[in-house]
Amino acid sequence: MPYLLISTQIRLENGPTICGDESSDPELMASLGASLIQQVGNNFKEYQSEEPPRIILNKLEKLDYKVIAMTGIGQTCVWTCYKS
């Protein structure tokens, strides 16, 4: 999977960071220190790391991912990353 979405809520800029959904590569998620969780009220699972987004983005850069876009959606920051 060459694309990856990373997100966090603005008031939680020090973590946790959402790193992927239940279809994400488990090896990649393990290298990011992310665990598969299901939050109360959601009918889906997602990978979450206790690290802040900056640390996750640094780890992804070492794995040849590049940030290609960033946006704010309400109280959430989202980064789109791509690996050639």
Summary of the structure (lengths in Angstrom):
residues: 84
radius of gyration: 11.9
end to end distance: 9.8
largest distance: 35.5
contacts: 227
relative contact order: 0.29
helix: 23%
strand: 40%
